[in-house]
Amino acid sequence: MNKSLLGLLATAVLLGGCSLIPEYQQPDAPVAAQYPQGPAYSPSEAAGVAASEQGWRQFFHDPALQQLIQSALLNNRDLRVAALNLDAYRAQYRIQRAELLPAISANGTGSRQRMPAELSQTGQTGIYSQYSATLGISAYELDLFGRVRSLSEEALQTYLSSEQARRSTQISLVASVATAYLTWQADQELLVLTQDSLKAFEDSYRLTARSNEVGVASALDLSQSRTAVEGARVKLAQYQRLVAQDRNSLILLVGAGLPGDLPAGQALSGELLSGLPAGLPSDLLQRRPDILEAERLLEAANANIGAARAAFFPSISLTANAGTASSQLSGLFDGGSGTWLLQPQINLPIFNAGSLRASLDYSKIQKDLRVARYEKSIQTAFQEVADGLAARGTYTRQLSAQRDLVAANQDYYRLAERRYRIGIDSHLTFLDAQRSLFSAQQALISDRLAQLASEVNLYKALGGGWLENSSAHAAPAPTPVQEPAAQG
């Protein structure tokens, strides 16, 4: 390559330093500095590890659930799609960044042509040959006002936002698997409870039937006892269906069949989850991937304004090459055979019927939209955490009261059964005690599931579920997203 072409390339690189991208300023968080306080909220608890830094293996204690989450992270199709989208945006960024540098290509051509005498300049039939070899650049835009650089910055921020989208998908997946598993466990416990209650109702029905045969129990008592049996059978079919559907939902989330070596699940009454510190609302700005994704998209829109501004200024593209040409292949690199071409082109916008102004207005509107979406993502995160804290404060008291209610109904059932068998109370009192106990036990399982689900949602709302192990367990932190290395 000759010195003139090298000089042109150096000049092109030096000129590409101007940028018309507006200075980015992070919008203020449109939420209060503290989470709500009141009777529904329990006092905040200090903890050494933030929720977003607490690994899901430490948060979920059930080994069966841990195994299912691990399998879902390997096989879930939504997570796989998110990872592929990340790869696609990375490739698009590399394509756009390549526009910042000139594309250099080498070209070699050769031709031989027979020319009839009537078309030949010499008036004689002849065979003419031509060979050339060149090295150059074609239609390279000198980025004088940063248009290409702005587009590259937009592509970079879009790519970085896709990484946060993948993290958000994983966090949602971990929470979804946990909720589906806990629902499956609760419905299995409800199924066992219904089976036991149905057996008790059937025993009571047979006892009432014998009493009716000897004239002790009335036909009304027998009919009431039968309604309890049939009601329990309805519940039995319902929970059998729910258990099967819960299993199917779990299989879909895991992305594969349930492992054959899956350990037995722990009872819902056990300590299935660890405690969570809420922190401050400002912490969400760095811990919630959906908020980080919205901010990256906002920065991409901000960079696009720079490209729209640069479109108002002249653009210069350059085509240049240098090489050698000869009529003989053997003389292609002889002295005096050198050739070069310099072909700059300038485009100056004069009249476009307001198209450029409209494009700039559109890019500014897009930024305003991204600001609104960013602020909405912060407000949504604040509301989800606040709801989780309210659930934590109230479910503890609700479960305590529900356990007391179950204990009271058990006492009621034992007394009613004893008094019925010795003939003091009617069958109606005994049947009411059975139904009340069954209903209270069902409600206790449902309330415990709701409490666990609310804690899982709070873990997700605080940005937990991205790490497998907490930093306290010496787990490696996820690799930060970096600019892809340039590739040819």
N, C-alpha and C positions, 0 to 999 in steps of 0.2 A: 504494500500500500504506500503511495507517495506522500510527501509531507503536506501537500495541500489538503488531502482528504483527512489526514490525522488532525490537522488544525481545525477543520470544520467540525469533526466529532468532539474535540475538546471544547470548542466554543458552544456547541449545543448542550453539553453537560453543564457548563458554567451558567448558561442563561436560564436553566430550568430551576431556579431557586425561589422565584416569586410565588406568593400564595395569596389568594383573596378570600380564604376561609375565615369567617368571623371567629373572634375569640370565644371559645366555649366557656360557659359559666353554668355550673350545676344548679338547677332550680332548687329553691328551698323546699324542705319536706312539708307538705300541707297537713301535718298531724300534730297532735299535742306532744309535749316533751316527755310526758309520763303516760303510762297506761291507766285506764279508769280505776278509781277506788270506790269502795262501797261495800254494803253487806254481802253482795254476791261474790266478792273477790277475796281470796285468801291472801294473807301477807306474803310479800315476795320473799323468796328464799335465796340466799347466797350459795354459790357453788363454784368449785374450782375450774370446771370445764363448761364453756358455753354450749348451748344446745346444738349449734351448727358444727361444733368440733367434737361432739359426742358420737362415736361410731355406733352404727346400728347393732353391732354385736354386743356392745355394752348396754344399749338402751333396751333391746329385746332380750329377755332372759330365757325364753322357751327355745331349746335346741332344735325342735322341729321347725319353728318359724325361721330360725336362723338359716337352716338348710334350704328352706323354700325361697327365701330372699336371695341366697347365693345362686340358686338355680335360675331364678327370674332374671338376675343381672347378666347371666350368660345366654339366656334363650329368648327373652321377651322381644317380640317383633317391633313394638313401638320404640323401645330403646335402640334397637338396631337401626330403625329408620332415622332416628335422631342422630346417631353416629354417622350414618351415610350422608345426611344433610350437612353435617359439619365438614366432612371430606369434600363435598361438592362446593361449599362456600370457600373452602381453602383453595381449591383449584381455580375458582373464579377470581379470587384475589391475586393469585399468581399470574393469571392471564392479564389482569388489569395493570399490575405492577410492571409487567414486561414492557408496557407501552412507554415507560419512562426512559428506556434506553433504546438506542437505534438497533434495528435488526440488520446484522451484517451477513451477506450471502456471497458465495462465490459462484460464478457462472462460466461455463465453457461451451462454445458452439462451433460447429463446423458445417460447411455446405459445399457441394459441387453441383454445378448446373451447366447443362448443354444449352447454348444459345444459338438459334438459327441465324443465318447471315442477314436476313431481312430485319431482324430485331437487334442485331449486334451493333454497337457503336462503331466498330471497325469495318463493318460490312462483310465480315467473314464468319463462317461457322466456327465456334470454339467452345471449349469447356473451361469454365471459370470456377475457381475455388476461393473460399474465404474461411479463415479460422480466427477465433478470438477467445481470450480468457480475461475475465474481469472480476473485480472484488469491489463491493460497494454497498450502499444503503439505499432503501427505496421508501419514499413518502414518509419520512420521519418527521413528526411534528416537534418543532422547537417549543418547549413548554414555557414561553416567556411570561405568561400570566397565571400559571399554575393550574390550568384546566385539567390536564392529565393527572397531575399530582393530587388534585382534589378528588377526582374519580377513584384514584388508588386508595386514598384515605377512606372514602366511603365504602369501598369494597372490604378494606381491612376491618372497619368497625362492624360491618355486617357479618363478616366471618367470626369476629370475636363474640358477637351476640348469639351466633349459632352454638358456640361452646356453652354459653350460659343456658341456652334452650335445652341442650343435652343434659346439663346438670339438673335442670328443673324437671325434665322427664324422669331422670333416675330417682330424684327425691319423691316425686309423685308415685313412681312405681313401688318403691319401698313401702310407702304409706298404704298404697292400695293392696299390696300383698298382705301386709299386717292386718288391715281391716277385714279383708276377705277371710283370712285364716281365723281371726277371732270370732267372726260371724259364724263360720263353720263350726268352731268349737262350741259356741253358745247354742246353736241349733241342735247339735248333738246332745248337749246336756238337757235341753228342753225336750228332745225326743225321749231320752231315758226317763226324765221326770214324768212325761205323759204316759209312757208305758207302765211305770209304777203306779201312777194315779188310776189308769184304766183298770189295772188288776185290783186295786182297792175298791173302785166303783163296782166292778163285777162281783167281788166278794160280798159287798154290801147288797147288791141286787139279789144274789142268791139267798142271802140271809132273809131279806125282805120277802122274797118269793115263798120261802118255807113258812115264814110268819103269816103270810097271807093265806096259805093253804090251811093253816090251823085256826084262822080267824083272828089272829092277833093284830096283823097289819092290814090296813084297808087297801082297796084297789087304787086309791089316790096315792098312798105311800109307794105302792109298787110302780105306778106310772112315773112318779117323781124320781124314783131311783133309776128307772130306765133312761130318763132324759139325761141324767148325769153320765151314764155309760155311753150313750150315743154321742153326747157332746165331747167326751174324751176320745172317742173313735174319730171324730172329725178332726180334732187337734192332732191325733196320731198321724193321719194321712197328710195333714198340712206340714208337719215337721219332717216327715219322711221325704216329701217333695223338696222342702227347703234344704235339707241336708244334701240331697243329690245335686240340686242346683248350685249350692255353695261350693261343692267339690268341682263342678264344671267351671264355675267362675275362677276358682283358684288355679285350675289347670290352664285356662286361657292366659292368666296373668303370668304364670310361671313359664309358659311357652313350651312346655313339655309335660309328659305324664308325671304324676306324683312319684317321687322316689320310692322304690320298694323297701329301702332301709330307713324310711322316715320314722324317727322316734315317736313314742306316744306323747301326745300333747299334754301340757300341764293344765290343771283345773283353772277355771276363770277366777276362782277365789284366791289363787296364789299370787305371789309377787312376780308378775309378768313383765313389768316395766320399771325403769329407773325414773327418779325424779328429774325435773327439768327446771333450770333457771330461765326466767323470761328476759332479763336484761332490760335495756332501754329501747324505745322505738328507733332511735338513731342507729342502733346496731343492725337493724334490718337492712339498711342501705348497703351494707357490705356483706351480708350473709344470705340474703334472699336472691337466688339466681334469676328469678323473673324480674326483679327490680333492676339488677345489673344488666339483664338483657334489654330491658326498656331503655336504660341509659345509653347502652351501646348504639341502639338504633337511633336515639336522639342525636348522638355524635355523628352518626352516618348522615342524617338529614342535615346537620350543620355543615358537614363537608360538602354536601351536594350544592349548598348555596354558593360556595366558592367556585364550583364548576359553572354554575349558572351566571355568576358575575363575570367570569373570564370569557364567556361567550360573546360579551359585548366588545371585546378588543380584537385586534387583528390576530390571525393565526398564520404561522409560517411553517410550511412543510418543505422538506429537503430531500431531493434525490441526487445521489452522486455516486460515481464509480470511477475506478481507474484500472487499467489493464494493458493488454497488448493485442494487436491484430496483425494478420499477415495473410497473403494469398497462398503461402506454402506452409504446411504444418511444421516443416523443419526450420523455418525462419520465424516461428511464433515468438520466440524470446530473443531475437537478434536486436542489436542496437538500432534505435530509430523506429521501433515498431510500437512504442508506447501510445496509449490513448487515455483520455479522461473525459468525464462528463460532469458538469455541475448544473443542476436544474432546480433552483429554489422557486417556491410558489407561495404567494401571499394572498390571503383571503380577508378582505375588509368588509364587515357588514355595513351596508348603507341603508337599505330599506327592507324590512321584513314584516311589515303590517302589524307590529307590536308583538311578534312571536317571542322574541328574546325577553321582552319585559314580562310577558305572561309566564314564560318559563321560570323567571326569577321569582315572580309572585307565587307561583305554584310551589317552588322549593321552600319558600318562607312559610307558606301555609302548611306544608308537610312537616316542617320543624315544629310549628305550633301544635299540630296534631300529636307529634311524638312527645312534646312536653306534657300535654294533657294525659296521654296514655301512661307516661312515666309517673306523673302525680297520682293517677288512678291506681297504679300498681302499688304505690306506697300506702295509699288509703286502704286498699284491699288487704294488704299484709297486716296493717294495724288492726283492722276489724277482725281478721282471723285470729290473731294472737289474743286480742281482747276477749273474743268469744271463748277461746280455749281457757283463758284464766278464769272467766266467769263459770265455765263448766267445772273446772277443777274445784273452785270454792264451794259450789253448790252440790255437786255429785257426792262429795265426801259426806256431807250431812244427810243427803237423800238416801245413800246406801246404808248409813247407820240406822236411820229411821226405818228403812225397809227390812233390815235384819231384825230389828225389834218387832216389827209387824209380823214377820214370819214366826218368830218365837212365840208371840202372843197367840197366833193362829194355831200353832202346834199344841199349846196348852188348851186352847178352846176345843180343838179336835179331840184330844185325849179325854177331857171331861165330858164332852158330848157323847163320845162313844161309850164311855163307862155308864153314864146315866141312861143312855138308850138301851143298853144291854140289860140293865136291871129294871127297866120299865118306868123310870122316873120321867124322862123327857120323850117327846114324840120323835118319829123318824125324820120329820122335817128339820128339826134342830140339828140332828146328826148329819144330814145331807148338806145343810148349809155350812156346817163346820168343814166338811170335806171339800166343798167347792171353794170356800174362802182360803183354805190352806193351799190348795192347788193354784189358785189365782195369785196368792202372795208369793209363792215360790217361783212362779213364772215371771212375775214382775221383778223379783230379785235378780234373776239371771239376765233379764233384759236391761235392767238398770246397770248392772256390772258391765255388760257389753257396751252400753252407751258411754260409761265412764272411760273404759279402755280406749274406745274409738276416739273420744274427745282428746285423750292424752296423745294418741298417735297423730291426730290432726294438729295438735299444738306443736309436736315435734317437727312436723312438716312445715308448719307456719313459721317456725323459728329457723328454718333452713337446715334442719337435721336430716340425715339420710344419705349424704354424699360420701362421707367417710365410712369405711368398714370398721376401723378401730379408732378409738380415741387417741389423742396425742399422748395421754398418760400411759398408754399401752405400747408406746414406741412404734406406732404405725406410721409408715411413710405418708407424707402429705401428697395430695394429687398434684401432678405436674402442671405448673402454670402454663397458660396459653401464650405462645410466642409467635412472632412472625415466621411464616414458613420460609425456609431457606430457598434462595433463588436456584432455579433449575433451568437447564437448557431446554 
